[in-house]
Amino acid sequence: MPKLPSRWARAVAACLSLSILMVLQILPAPTAWAAEAAEAAADPVLEARMVRITSELRCLVCQNQTIADSHADLASDLRRQVREMIQQGRSDQDIIDYMTARYGDFVLYRPPVKRTTFLLWFGPALLLAVGILAFVLIVRRRSRLSDDRFEPDPIEENTP
């Protein structure tokens, strides 16, 4: 009959296996260490042109990032499509016109001034002008009022 390990040996083995499990829980899986490779064209000039064009286009998923900056799958597909169009020899304006025809003016980070985008361009200035006008009218009206129209300040008694 084989001899069983002592109580001390079992405790050490349990602590060792528990330590190993804790370390494995803390460390990320090896696949988490791998970073996704950035898409890039073989030609750096072509890649710079692609980045310049996609920096003018809004990501349709994120909406607050350009296609060049976004990590969304759709943005990745659109970058690949722009890269292919550049390789086909299309001009920058042709690519932007294609994207605008397909997705509308919303895809442009700087949409053109049109009747439909008038408030987008001039709305903030209009709101500022209305706010300044309201402020001036209120100050004028209050300056014309006599002193008895205002509530008096409470008298503070300073007693030492």
BELCOR-V982671 format. One record per backbone hydrogen bond with DSSP energy under -0.5 kcal/mol. NH is the residue of the N-H (numbers start at 1). CO is the residue of the C=O. E is the energy in kcal/mol with one decimal. If there is no record, write none. Layout:
nh = {NH;NH}
co = {CO;CO}
e = {E;E}
//
This chain:
nh = {10;11;12;13;14;15;16;17;18;19;20;21;22;23;24;25;26;27;32;33;33;34;44;47;48;49;50;51;52;53;54;55;56;57;58;59;63;67;67;68;70;76;77;78;79;80;81;82;83;84;85;86;87;88;89;90;95;96;97;98;99;100;101;102;103;104;107;108;109;114;118;121;122;123;126;127;128;129;130;131;132;133;134;135;136;137;138;139;140;141;142;143;144;145;145;149;150;157;158;159;160}
co = {6;7;8;9;10;11;12;13;14;15;16;17;18;19;20;21;22;23;29;29;30;30;42;43;44;45;46;47;48;49;50;51;53;54;107;65;59;54;57;54;66;72;73;74;75;76;77;78;79;80;81;82;83;84;86;85;91;92;93;94;95;96;97;98;99;100;104;105;56;112;115;117;118;119;122;123;124;125;126;127;128;129;130;131;132;133;134;135;136;137;138;139;140;141;142;146;147;155;156;157;158}
e = {-2.0;-2.0;-2.2;-2.2;-2.3;-2.4;-2.5;-2.6;-2.4;-2.4;-2.2;-2.2;-2.2;-2.3;-2.2;-1.7;-1.8;-2.4;-1.8;-0.7;-0.7;-0.7;-0.6;-2.1;-2.3;-2.1;-2.2;-2.3;-2.2;-2.3;-2.7;-1.3;-1.6;-0.7;-4.2;-3.0;-1.8;-1.1;-2.3;-1.1;-1.7;-2.0;-2.3;-2.6;-2.5;-2.1;-2.3;-2.6;-2.5;-2.1;-2.3;-2.3;-2.0;-1.5;-1.4;-2.1;-2.0;-2.4;-2.8;-2.2;-2.3;-2.4;-2.6;-2.0;-2.9;-2.4;-1.5;-1.4;-2.4;-0.7;-0.8;-1.9;-3.0;-2.0;-2.1;-2.6;-2.1;-2.3;-2.2;-2.3;-2.4;-2.4;-2.5;-2.2;-2.5;-2.4;-2.3;-2.4;-2.5;-2.4;-2.3;-1.9;-1.2;-0.6;-0.6;-1.4;-1.4;-0.5;-0.6;-1.0;-0.6}
//
